[in-house]
Amino acid sequence: MTFRDLAAFRDLHHGDQPLLLPNAWDAGSAIAFAAAGFPAVGTTSFGVNASAGRPDAGSDSRDDTVALVRRIAALDVFVTADIEDGYSDEPAEVAAFVAALAADGVIGVNLEDSKDGHLVDPAVPAATIAAVKREAPGVFVNARVDSYWFHEDDTVEAVATRAAAYAEAGADGIFVPGVTDPATIERLAAVIPLPLNVLVVPGLGLDDLQVLGVRRVSTGSLPYRVAIDAAVDAAEAVRDGRDVPVATSYAESQQRLIAFAQRADADGDRPSSAAR
């Protein structure tokens, strides 16, 4: 399988269970997800920003995201990138940026329909989606509808209207973060004409979400936040005299990194058009 094959990536959205997409914040987390057998790995803008000591959603994750996806493109997984709103108000600029990411091995992107914590006119992301699909037709565009995330126009009807506009523009999937009510999820899946992506919903497993019509589940920043909590807990355990948590051994972790470095070196250090 080639991990730049859009048809193969689309097929992952139509399996017996929803595609579970873990979101990495650095190369180490991406390598671990790949080692665990996940067929696709996404990035998380929150995790990327937090790793650099920045708050999320400020359009500051561009350079770090480019560096991350270029690095992990050597993995035998599909790589998707969380690019917030595309880092530009100009559709042509976003399209050129996504095309450059595709040249670096990215199969998909998430594009938000909000800015500064508020929804934007759906015509704006629709124009961006259309430009991206013209410039990079081999990229899976996951259009994010932030109605439930920011509690603006958070009705099934309003979300369906936005989703229809993005589908008409050429989007390949619709991401609705923040929706957790099973009945609402089921209604959204019924009215949205593209694979529905949601964040992890506490109390609902993949089989439950499959029954509701969900085709993709993202972990978002959850693994990053859990990892930070676990790191603090490990240090506190030593300080407080508790049992030290069990972890993957240094030897195994090191071997993963050696294998990854060898593969990355074999692939060569490709120049990045996205970073220019």
C-alpha positions as CSV (number, residue, x, y, z in Angstrom):
1,M,0.0,0.0,0.0
2,T,1.2,3.5,-0.7
3,F,0.5,6.0,2.1
4,R,-0.2,8.7,-0.4
5,D,-3.1,6.9,-2.1
6,L,-6.3,8.9,-1.5
7,A,-8.6,6.0,-2.4
8,A,-6.9,3.7,0.1
9,F,-7.2,6.4,2.8
10,R,-10.8,6.9,2.0
11,D,-11.4,3.2,2.3
12,L,-10.3,3.4,6.0
13,H,-13.5,5.5,6.6
14,H,-15.7,2.6,5.5
15,G,-14.5,-0.4,7.5
16,D,-16.3,-2.4,10.2
17,Q,-15.5,0.2,12.7
18,P,-14.9,4.0,12.5
19,L,-11.3,4.9,11.7
20,L,-9.6,5.8,15.0
21,L,-7.1,8.5,14.3
22,P,-4.6,9.2,17.1
23,N,-3.2,12.7,17.1
24,A,0.5,13.2,17.6
25,W,2.3,16.3,18.9
26,D,5.9,15.2,18.1
27,A,7.8,12.6,16.3
28,G,8.1,10.4,19.4
29,S,4.3,10.2,19.9
30,A,3.8,9.5,16.1
31,I,6.4,6.7,16.2
32,A,4.6,5.1,19.2
33,F,1.2,5.3,17.5
34,A,2.6,3.7,14.4
35,A,4.3,1.0,16.5
36,A,0.9,0.3,18.1
37,G,-0.5,-0.6,14.7
38,F,-2.6,2.5,13.9
39,P,-2.9,2.8,10.1
40,A,-3.1,6.6,10.1
41,V,-1.7,9.3,12.4
42,G,-2.9,12.9,12.6
43,T,-1.3,15.9,14.3
44,T,-2.9,18.1,17.0
45,S,-2.5,21.8,16.9
46,F,-3.1,22.0,20.6
47,G,-0.3,19.5,21.3
48,V,2.1,21.1,18.8
49,N,1.5,24.5,20.3
50,A,1.6,23.3,23.9
51,S,4.9,21.6,23.2
52,A,6.3,25.0,22.2
53,G,4.7,26.8,25.2
54,R,2.0,28.5,23.1
55,P,-1.8,28.6,23.6
56,D,-3.8,26.9,20.8
57,A,-5.7,28.4,18.0
58,G,-3.5,31.4,17.3
59,S,-2.4,30.3,13.9
60,D,1.2,29.9,15.3
61,S,1.5,26.2,14.7
62,R,2.4,26.4,11.0
63,D,6.2,26.0,11.0
64,D,6.2,23.4,13.8
65,T,3.4,21.4,12.0
66,V,5.4,21.5,8.7
67,A,8.5,20.3,10.5
68,L,6.6,17.5,12.3
69,V,4.8,16.1,9.2
70,R,7.9,16.2,7.2
71,R,9.7,14.2,9.8
72,I,7.0,11.5,10.4
73,A,6.3,11.1,6.6
74,A,8.9,8.3,6.8
75,L,6.5,6.2,8.9
76,D,4.4,3.4,7.3
77,V,1.2,5.2,8.1
78,F,-1.1,7.8,6.5
79,V,-0.3,11.2,7.9
80,T,-2.9,14.0,8.2
81,A,-2.2,17.5,9.4
82,D,-4.3,19.8,11.6
83,I,-3.7,23.1,10.0
84,E,-6.2,25.2,11.9
85,D,-7.9,27.5,9.4
86,G,-5.1,27.2,6.9
87,Y,-3.0,30.0,8.4
88,S,-4.3,32.5,5.8
89,D,-7.4,34.3,4.7
90,E,-6.5,33.8,1.1
91,P,-7.7,30.6,-0.5
92,A,-4.9,30.4,-3.0
93,E,-2.3,30.7,-0.3
94,V,-3.9,27.9,1.7
95,A,-4.1,25.8,-1.4
96,A,-0.5,26.2,-2.2
97,F,0.4,25.4,1.4
98,V,-1.6,22.2,1.3
99,A,-0.1,21.2,-2.1
100,A,3.3,21.6,-0.5
101,L,2.3,19.4,2.4
102,A,1.1,16.8,0.0
103,A,4.5,16.9,-1.8
104,D,6.0,16.2,1.7
105,G,3.8,13.1,2.2
106,V,0.7,14.3,3.8
107,I,-2.5,12.6,2.7
108,G,-5.1,14.8,4.6
109,V,-5.7,18.0,6.3
110,N,-8.3,19.4,8.8
111,L,-9.6,22.9,8.0
112,E,-11.6,24.8,10.6
113,D,-14.5,27.1,9.9
114,S,-13.8,29.4,12.9
115,K,-11.4,32.2,13.7
116,D,-10.6,33.7,17.1
117,G,-13.1,31.5,18.8
118,H,-16.0,32.3,16.5
119,L,-17.6,30.8,13.4
120,V,-16.9,32.5,10.1
121,D,-19.2,32.9,7.1
122,P,-19.3,29.4,5.6
123,A,-18.6,30.9,2.2
124,V,-15.0,31.6,3.4
125,P,-14.0,28.0,4.2
126,A,-16.0,26.7,1.3
127,A,-13.9,28.9,-1.1
128,T,-10.7,27.7,0.6
129,I,-11.8,24.0,0.3
130,A,-12.5,24.5,-3.4
131,A,-9.1,26.1,-4.0
132,V,-7.4,23.3,-2.1
133,K,-9.1,20.6,-4.0
134,R,-8.2,22.2,-7.3
135,E,-4.6,22.6,-6.3
136,A,-4.2,19.3,-4.4
137,P,-6.9,16.9,-5.5
138,G,-5.1,13.9,-3.9
139,V,-5.5,15.3,-0.4
140,F,-8.4,14.3,1.9
141,V,-10.0,17.5,3.1
142,N,-11.7,17.1,6.5
143,A,-13.8,20.2,6.9
144,R,-14.3,21.0,10.5
145,V,-17.6,22.5,11.7
146,D,-17.0,24.3,15.0
147,S,-20.7,25.0,15.9
148,Y,-20.7,22.6,18.9
149,W,-17.1,23.4,19.8
150,F,-17.9,27.1,20.4
151,H,-21.7,26.7,21.0
152,E,-22.6,29.0,18.1
153,D,-25.4,27.8,15.7
154,D,-25.2,24.5,17.5
155,T,-28.2,22.8,15.9
156,V,-28.3,19.9,13.6
157,E,-29.9,22.0,10.9
158,A,-27.2,24.7,11.1
159,V,-24.4,22.2,11.1
160,A,-26.0,20.4,8.2
161,T,-26.2,23.6,6.2
162,R,-22.5,24.3,6.7
163,A,-21.6,20.7,6.0
164,A,-23.6,20.8,2.7
165,A,-21.7,23.9,1.6
166,Y,-18.3,22.2,2.3
167,A,-19.3,19.0,0.6
168,E,-20.4,21.0,-2.5
169,A,-17.0,22.7,-2.4
170,G,-15.2,19.4,-2.6
171,A,-14.6,18.3,1.0
172,D,-14.0,14.6,1.6
173,G,-15.2,14.4,5.3
174,I,-16.9,16.5,7.9
175,F,-15.5,16.9,11.4
176,V,-17.9,18.1,14.2
177,P,-15.9,18.3,17.4
178,G,-17.7,18.9,20.7
179,V,-20.9,16.9,19.8
180,T,-21.4,14.2,22.5
181,D,-25.2,13.5,22.6
182,P,-25.8,10.2,20.9
183,A,-29.2,11.2,19.4
184,T,-27.6,14.4,17.9
185,I,-24.6,12.4,16.5
186,E,-27.0,10.0,14.9
187,R,-29.0,12.8,13.3
188,L,-25.9,14.5,12.0
189,A,-24.6,11.3,10.5
190,A,-28.0,10.9,8.7
191,V,-28.0,14.3,7.2
192,I,-24.3,14.9,6.4
193,P,-23.5,13.4,3.0
194,L,-19.8,12.7,3.8
195,P,-18.0,10.5,6.5
196,L,-18.7,12.0,9.9
197,N,-15.7,12.6,12.2
198,V,-16.1,13.2,15.9
199,L,-13.8,13.5,18.9
200,V,-13.7,10.7,21.4
201,V,-17.0,10.6,23.3
202,P,-16.7,9.4,26.9
203,G,-19.0,6.4,27.4
204,L,-19.3,5.6,23.7
205,G,-16.9,3.0,22.2
206,L,-16.1,2.6,18.5
207,D,-18.9,0.0,18.0
208,D,-21.4,2.4,19.6
209,L,-20.3,5.3,17.4
210,Q,-20.4,3.0,14.3
211,V,-24.1,2.2,15.1
212,L,-24.7,6.0,15.2
213,G,-23.2,6.4,11.8
214,V,-19.8,7.8,12.7
215,R,-17.0,6.9,10.3
216,R,-13.9,8.5,12.0
217,V,-13.0,9.2,15.6
218,S,-10.1,11.6,16.5
219,T,-8.3,11.6,19.8
220,G,-7.5,15.3,19.5
221,S,-5.3,16.6,22.2
222,L,-6.4,13.9,24.7
223,P,-3.2,11.7,24.3
224,Y,-1.0,14.8,24.9
225,R,-2.9,15.8,28.0
226,V,-2.9,12.3,29.3
227,A,0.9,12.1,28.7
228,I,1.5,15.3,30.6
229,D,-0.6,14.0,33.5
230,A,1.3,10.7,33.4
231,A,4.7,12.4,33.4
232,V,3.7,14.5,36.4
233,D,2.3,11.4,38.2
234,A,5.6,9.5,37.6
235,A,7.7,12.3,39.2
236,E,5.2,12.6,42.1
237,A,5.3,8.8,42.6
238,V,9.1,9.0,43.1
239,R,8.8,12.0,45.4
240,D,5.9,10.5,47.4
241,G,7.4,7.0,47.7
242,R,4.6,5.4,45.7
243,D,5.2,2.5,43.2
244,V,6.8,3.8,40.0
245,P,4.5,3.5,37.0
246,V,5.4,0.7,34.4
247,A,6.6,2.1,31.1
248,T,8.0,0.9,27.8
249,S,11.6,0.1,28.4
250,Y,14.4,2.4,27.4
251,A,15.8,-0.3,25.2
252,E,12.6,-0.8,23.3
253,S,12.0,2.9,23.0
254,Q,15.6,3.4,21.7
255,Q,15.2,0.6,19.2
256,R,12.1,2.2,17.8
257,L,14.0,5.5,17.3
258,I,16.9,3.7,15.7
259,A,14.6,2.0,13.2
260,F,12.8,5.2,12.5
261,A,16.1,7.1,12.0
262,Q,17.3,4.5,9.6
263,R,14.1,4.6,7.6
264,A,14.1,8.4,7.5
265,D,17.8,8.4,6.3
266,A,16.9,5.8,3.6
267,D,14.1,8.0,2.4
268,G,16.5,10.9,2.1
269,D,16.3,14.5,3.4
270,R,13.8,15.9,0.9
271,P,13.7,19.7,0.5
272,S,10.4,21.1,1.8
273,S,8.4,23.4,-0.5
274,A,6.0,23.9,2.4
275,A,8.7,25.4,4.5
276,R,9.8,28.0,2.0
